[in-house]
Structure formats: structure tokens, C-alpha cells
């Protein structure tokens, strides 16, 4: 039985399909930019994951994902998308101040009215989105506008279409109680979650880590094929198997087959590693993507992890709405005068 706080977070997390659709109404008011050579997405935590998704779905432009107060040298043809849901993330604002030295092609995505007013004063484009109270439960409100900026700037060609597909698909996933139940069962009474992805599913694996950390207060790390086959794979030997560990593989058949067509049979090598790990006594759970577009397939993987994180919070008896350690670190953080 979910507590009041757990029910609140579950409802907000489950609302992702609606968030995506609602954000489409912003398209005509979202700024556009010409002459873009590359993109930099600045953000931290639940806001910063937007950059990881964008890096995966944008194929024809270099995308820098900036998670910190510093950033690489940029050119004046770089589009900078800064995402701070609260409007006060100190690392994001510090990096943005540096970005202004390189380019004037900047847009802010935030729920903060004060930040919107500050951007207007400085001549910086701003998209103010719905304040949902929790950035980690507001992915749709942040990701969809960022994708629309890219479509309006002719960096993506089908963002609206892909957002609609993803919304429809996630509504179906939310109703699949049996799949969610099986995943929950595989992770009950585990203290550590290990999430494996590949270069395509990396953003979804990171999202699982973040949501399990914040909502379920569960230790989690992730690694990526094929790099993990050159190091991480060695941790799986007979004397190191623990009943406290859950191993999840996030898989995308379309991407794996594409790699095989390019001369590297990722599908076969992941299956081989799965058999090896299973032979050591470890239970391996696979989660396969569904959908057509890269965006829908990625979100189909991350969304079930979002839902699962709240159910595991319930099983572990913790409040997913509270993040006391993060709040403690952020308390009395530096506020930049420019903002």
C-alpha cells in the first residue's frame, strides 16, 4: 500500500505522457536559431538528463552535454540550451555566464518566473514551463521544449511527431502492471542495482540510476556496452555473486542490429555476456525498448524505471518526495548577481 507521499510522486512520475503532449502547445512561442554548427546542453540532475537524451537523438550535429560549472570552448555558431527547472542551479548559471562569452544563441528552459524575467532583461530566450514541484518528475516539461527548439532551428526534423508517438506509447506502458510487477519482484530486498546499457540506451540507464537514487534511496550504478566488456565484465565470478545485487540490461533491438550491419555484432556479444554472467549464478533481467523513433524507444526504457523507482520506495519504506541530503548540500548556495 502506497503512502500519501508515495502516491503523490507516482502520480507526478506517471504524468510524463501528458507532460509531453502539453508541451507541444508551446511550439509557436519557442525561439528558433539559424546557422547552428553544434549544440551545448547545460544542466544538472533531473534537468541535466535532458542533454543526455538530446545527445542520443541528434545525429547530424555535435552535442556537448555540460554537467558542471565549466564548459568546453564554444563557437559563435553554437546553440546553448540551459536547463534549470528551479531557476537557481548554481553550476548551470556559472556555465551559462561563460557561454555568453562565446555565443548569443542561447535559450533557457525553466519553471522559474524570476529566471524568465532575468532572461528577458538580458535578451536571452526563455521557455517557462509548468512548475511541477519536482524536477525529477518533470522530464516531459523540460525535454519536449528542448526538442522543439531543435526542430524550430532545423536541427531535428520530426520532434513533434516523435513526441506524440512517445506520449501514446508511454500511456500504454503505464497500464502494463504485470511487466512492472515482474521488475519489482526482481529487485525486492536488493540493496544495489546495476544497470547495463549501450551507447544508445545510455541515457535511459543514467535515468534509472538517478531515479533509483533519489526516489528509492537505492545505491545504483550503470555501465555501457561494449566498453564494459573490457573491464566491468571481470567482476562477475563465482565468489562475488551477492543476493543483494540486481542486474538489469536495457536493450534496443534496432540499435543492436544496426551495429551488426556495420560490422560489429553487438546483439550477439551482449547475449554472450548475459550467458556468461548467468552461468556464475547471477539473475539477469532484460528490459527491451518498444516504439519506432529513437525518442520513443529511449523513453519506453526510462519511463518504466521512473515508475519502478516509486514502487521500490514503497517496498523500502522511504519517502520519494524528500531529498534531505541534496537539500543540505544546496542550502545557502552561491547566488550569482547576474541572475
C-alpha positions as CSV (number, residue, x, y, z in Angstrom):
1,X,0.0,0.0,0.0
2,X,1.5,3.3,-1.1
3,X,1.6,6.2,1.4
4,X,0.3,9.6,0.6
5,X,3.8,10.8,-0.3
6,X,4.5,7.8,-2.5
7,X,1.1,8.2,-4.3
8,X,1.9,11.8,-4.9
9,X,5.3,11.0,-6.5
10,X,3.9,8.1,-8.5
11,X,1.1,10.3,-10.0
12,X,3.6,13.0,-10.9
13,X,6.0,10.5,-12.5
14,X,3.2,8.7,-14.3
15,X,2.1,12.0,-15.8
16,X,5.0,12.0,-18.3
17,X,2.8,11.2,-21.4
18,X,0.6,14.2,-20.5
19,X,3.6,16.5,-20.0
20,X,4.9,15.6,-23.4
21,X,1.6,16.4,-25.1
22,X,1.0,19.6,-23.2
23,X,4.4,20.9,-24.2
24,X,3.5,20.7,-27.9
25,X,1.3,23.8,-27.3
26,X,4.5,25.8,-26.8
27,X,5.9,25.2,-30.3
28,X,4.8,28.5,-31.8
29,X,6.3,30.5,-28.9
30,X,9.6,28.7,-28.7
31,X,12.6,30.6,-30.2
32,X,14.5,29.4,-33.3
33,X,18.1,30.0,-34.4
34,X,19.9,29.9,-37.7
35,X,23.4,28.9,-38.6
36,X,23.9,26.2,-36.0
37,X,27.1,24.1,-36.1
38,X,26.9,22.4,-32.7
39,X,24.7,22.3,-29.6
40,X,25.6,22.5,-25.9
41,X,23.1,21.5,-23.3
42,X,23.8,22.7,-19.7
43,X,22.0,21.2,-16.7
44,X,22.4,19.2,-13.5
45,X,20.5,16.2,-12.2
46,X,16.9,15.9,-13.2
47,X,17.4,18.9,-15.5
48,X,20.7,17.7,-16.9
49,X,19.3,14.4,-18.2
50,X,17.7,16.4,-21.0
51,X,21.2,16.8,-22.5
52,X,21.8,13.0,-22.4
53,X,18.5,12.4,-24.3
54,X,19.3,15.1,-26.9
55,X,22.8,13.8,-27.5
56,X,21.3,10.4,-28.4
57,X,18.6,11.6,-30.7
58,X,20.6,14.3,-32.6
59,X,22.7,12.7,-35.3
60,X,23.9,15.5,-37.6
61,X,25.4,17.9,-35.1
62,X,27.9,17.6,-32.3
63,X,26.2,17.8,-28.9
64,X,28.1,18.8,-25.8
65,X,26.4,17.7,-22.5
66,X,27.6,20.0,-19.8
67,X,27.1,18.9,-16.2
68,X,29.2,21.3,-14.1
69,X,30.2,24.9,-13.8
70,X,32.8,24.7,-16.7
71,X,32.2,24.1,-20.3
72,X,34.3,23.4,-23.5
73,X,35.3,26.3,-25.8
74,X,32.4,27.1,-27.9
75,X,32.0,29.0,-31.2
76,X,29.5,31.8,-32.1
77,X,27.5,29.2,-34.1
78,X,26.9,27.0,-31.0
79,X,23.3,26.8,-29.8
80,X,23.3,26.7,-26.0
81,X,20.3,25.2,-24.2
82,X,20.4,25.8,-20.5
83,X,18.0,23.8,-18.3
84,X,17.4,24.6,-14.7
85,X,14.0,23.6,-13.6
86,X,14.3,25.5,-10.3
87,X,15.9,28.5,-11.9
88,X,18.7,28.6,-9.3
89,X,21.1,25.7,-10.1
90,X,24.5,27.3,-9.3
91,X,26.5,25.1,-11.6
92,X,24.2,25.7,-14.6
93,X,24.2,29.5,-14.1
94,X,28.0,29.6,-13.8
95,X,28.4,27.7,-17.0
96,X,25.8,29.9,-18.7
97,X,27.7,33.0,-17.8
98,X,30.8,31.6,-19.6
99,X,28.7,30.5,-22.6
100,X,27.6,34.2,-23.1
101,X,31.3,35.0,-23.8
102,X,31.1,32.7,-26.9
103,X,27.7,32.9,-28.4
104,X,24.4,34.8,-28.3
105,X,22.4,31.7,-29.5
106,X,21.1,30.8,-26.0
107,X,17.8,29.6,-24.7
108,X,16.8,28.9,-21.1
109,X,14.3,26.3,-20.0
110,X,12.9,26.8,-16.5
111,X,9.8,26.9,-14.4
112,X,11.0,30.0,-12.5
113,X,9.2,33.3,-13.2
114,X,12.1,35.2,-11.7
115,X,14.5,33.5,-14.1
116,X,12.2,34.2,-17.0
117,X,12.3,37.9,-16.1
118,X,16.0,37.9,-15.7
119,X,16.5,36.3,-19.2
120,X,14.2,38.9,-20.7
121,X,16.2,41.7,-19.3
122,X,19.4,40.2,-20.7
123,X,17.9,39.4,-24.1
124,X,18.2,35.7,-23.6
125,X,15.5,33.5,-25.0
126,X,13.5,31.7,-22.3
127,X,10.8,29.0,-22.3
128,X,9.0,28.9,-18.9
129,X,7.4,25.6,-18.3
130,X,4.9,24.2,-15.8
131,X,6.1,24.1,-12.2
132,X,5.5,20.5,-11.1
133,X,7.5,20.9,-7.8
134,X,9.9,18.1,-8.6
135,X,12.4,18.4,-11.4
136,X,12.9,14.6,-11.5
137,X,9.2,14.1,-12.1
138,X,9.1,16.8,-14.8
139,X,11.1,15.3,-17.6
140,X,8.4,15.9,-20.2
141,X,8.1,19.6,-19.4
142,X,11.8,20.1,-19.9
143,X,12.7,17.6,-22.7
144,X,9.9,18.4,-25.1
145,X,10.6,22.2,-25.3
146,X,14.3,21.5,-25.8
147,X,13.4,19.2,-28.7
148,X,11.1,21.8,-30.2
149,X,13.9,24.4,-30.0
150,X,15.9,22.0,-32.1
151,X,13.1,21.4,-34.6
152,X,12.4,25.1,-34.9
153,X,16.2,25.6,-35.6
154,X,16.1,22.8,-38.2
155,X,18.4,20.5,-36.3
156,X,15.7,17.9,-35.8
157,X,13.0,17.3,-38.4
158,X,10.3,15.2,-36.6
159,X,10.3,16.3,-33.0
160,X,6.6,16.9,-32.8
161,X,5.8,13.6,-34.5
162,X,8.2,11.7,-32.2
163,X,6.8,13.4,-29.1
164,X,3.3,12.3,-30.0
165,X,4.4,8.8,-30.6
166,X,6.3,8.7,-27.3
167,X,3.3,10.0,-25.4
168,X,0.9,7.4,-26.9
169,X,3.4,4.6,-26.2
170,X,4.1,5.6,-22.6
171,X,0.3,5.7,-21.9
172,X,0.3,2.0,-22.8
173,X,3.3,1.2,-20.7
174,X,1.8,2.8,-17.7
175,X,-1.1,0.3,-17.9
176,X,1.2,-2.8,-18.1
177,X,1.0,-3.8,-14.4
178,X,2.4,-7.3,-15.0
179,X,5.7,-6.1,-16.5
180,X,6.2,-3.6,-13.7
181,X,5.3,-6.2,-11.1
182,X,7.9,-8.7,-12.5
183,X,10.6,-6.0,-12.5
184,X,9.7,-5.0,-8.9
185,X,9.9,-8.7,-7.9
186,X,13.4,-9.0,-9.4
187,X,14.6,-6.0,-7.3
188,X,12.9,-6.5,-4.0
189,X,15.2,-6.9,-1.0
190,X,18.2,-5.8,-3.1
191,X,20.5,-3.0,-1.8
192,X,22.4,-2.5,-5.1
193,X,21.1,-2.1,-8.7
194,X,23.5,-2.5,-11.6
195,X,22.2,-1.1,-14.9
196,X,23.8,-2.1,-18.2
197,X,23.1,-0.2,-21.4
198,X,24.8,0.6,-24.7
199,X,25.7,3.8,-26.5
200,X,22.0,4.2,-27.5
201,X,20.4,3.2,-24.2
202,X,23.0,5.1,-22.1
203,X,20.6,8.0,-21.3
204,X,17.9,5.6,-20.1
205,X,20.4,3.7,-17.9
206,X,21.5,7.0,-16.4
207,X,17.9,7.9,-15.8
208,X,17.3,4.6,-14.0
209,X,20.3,5.4,-11.7
210,X,19.1,8.9,-10.9
211,X,15.5,7.9,-10.1
212,X,16.5,4.9,-8.0
213,X,19.0,7.1,-6.1
214,X,16.5,9.9,-5.5
215,X,13.2,8.2,-5.1
216,X,14.1,4.7,-3.7
217,X,17.3,5.9,-1.9
218,X,18.9,2.9,-3.5
219,X,22.6,2.5,-4.5
220,X,22.9,2.1,-8.2
221,X,25.5,2.4,-10.9
222,X,25.4,1.9,-14.6
223,X,27.9,0.9,-17.3
224,X,27.8,0.7,-21.1
225,X,28.5,-1.9,-23.8
226,X,30.9,-2.5,-25.4
227,X,33.3,-0.7,-23.1
228,X,32.2,-2.8,-20.0
229,X,33.4,-5.9,-21.8
230,X,36.9,-4.7,-21.4
231,X,36.8,-4.2,-17.6
232,X,33.4,-4.4,-15.8
233,X,32.7,-8.0,-17.0
234,X,35.5,-9.3,-14.7
235,X,33.5,-8.5,-11.6
236,X,31.2,-11.5,-12.3
237,X,32.9,-14.5,-10.9
238,X,31.6,-17.2,-8.6
239,X,32.8,-15.8,-5.3
240,X,31.4,-12.3,-6.0
241,X,27.7,-13.1,-6.6
242,X,25.5,-11.4,-4.0
243,X,21.8,-11.8,-3.2
244,X,21.9,-8.1,-2.6
245,X,22.5,-7.1,-6.2
246,X,20.0,-6.8,-9.1
247,X,21.4,-6.7,-12.7
248,X,19.2,-5.0,-15.4
249,X,20.1,-4.9,-19.1
250,X,18.4,-2.1,-21.0
251,X,18.3,-3.3,-24.7
252,X,17.2,-1.8,-28.0
253,X,17.0,-4.4,-30.8
254,X,17.0,-1.8,-33.6
255,X,20.3,-0.3,-32.5
256,X,21.9,-3.6,-31.8
257,X,21.0,-4.9,-35.3
258,X,22.3,-1.6,-36.8
259,X,25.7,-2.2,-35.2
260,X,25.7,-5.8,-36.6
261,X,25.0,-4.3,-40.1
262,X,28.0,-2.0,-39.5
263,X,30.3,-5.0,-38.8
264,X,30.1,-5.3,-35.0
265,X,27.6,-7.8,-33.8
266,X,26.5,-6.1,-30.6
267,X,23.4,-8.2,-30.3
268,X,25.4,-11.4,-30.2
269,X,28.1,-10.1,-27.8
270,X,25.5,-8.8,-25.3
271,X,23.8,-12.2,-25.4
272,X,27.2,-13.9,-24.9
273,X,27.9,-11.8,-21.9
274,X,24.5,-12.5,-20.5
275,X,25.1,-16.2,-20.7
276,X,28.4,-15.8,-19.0
277,X,27.1,-13.7,-16.1
278,X,24.1,-16.1,-15.7
279,X,26.5,-19.1,-15.5
280,X,28.1,-17.5,-12.5
281,X,24.8,-17.6,-10.6
282,X,23.6,-14.1,-11.2
283,X,20.0,-13.5,-12.3
284,X,19.9,-11.1,-15.3
285,X,16.7,-9.2,-16.1
286,X,16.3,-7.7,-19.6
287,X,14.1,-4.7,-20.4
288,X,13.6,-4.2,-24.2
289,X,12.6,-1.0,-25.8
290,X,9.4,-0.6,-27.9
291,X,8.5,2.1,-30.4
292,X,9.7,3.4,-33.8
293,X,11.5,6.7,-33.2
294,X,14.7,6.9,-31.2
295,X,12.9,9.2,-28.7
296,X,10.0,6.8,-28.1
297,X,12.3,3.8,-27.7
298,X,14.5,5.6,-25.2
299,X,11.6,6.9,-23.2
300,X,10.0,3.5,-23.2
301,X,13.0,2.2,-21.3
302,X,13.4,5.2,-18.9
303,X,9.7,5.5,-18.1
304,X,9.4,2.1,-16.6
305,X,12.4,2.8,-14.5
306,X,10.7,6.0,-13.3
307,X,7.6,4.1,-12.2
308,X,9.6,1.3,-10.7
309,X,11.6,3.7,-8.5
310,X,8.5,4.8,-6.7
311,X,7.2,1.3,-6.1
312,X,10.6,0.3,-4.8
313,X,10.5,3.4,-2.5
314,X,7.3,1.9,-1.1
315,X,8.8,-1.5,-0.7
316,X,11.8,0.0,1.1
317,X,9.6,2.2,3.3
318,X,11.1,5.5,2.2
319,X,9.6,8.9,1.1
320,X,10.3,9.6,-2.5
321,X,9.3,13.2,-2.2
322,X,12.1,14.1,0.2
323,X,15.7,14.5,-0.8
324,X,17.3,15.8,2.5
325,X,20.9,15.2,1.6
326,X,20.6,17.0,-1.7
327,X,18.8,19.9,0.1
328,X,21.5,20.0,2.7
329,X,24.2,20.4,0.1
330,X,22.3,23.0,-1.8
331,X,21.4,25.1,1.3
332,X,22.8,28.6,1.2
333,X,24.4,28.0,-2.2
334,X,26.0,30.9,-4.0
335,X,23.6,33.1,-5.9
336,X,25.0,34.8,-9.0
337,X,24.4,38.6,-9.0
338,X,23.9,38.5,-12.8
339,X,20.8,36.4,-12.3
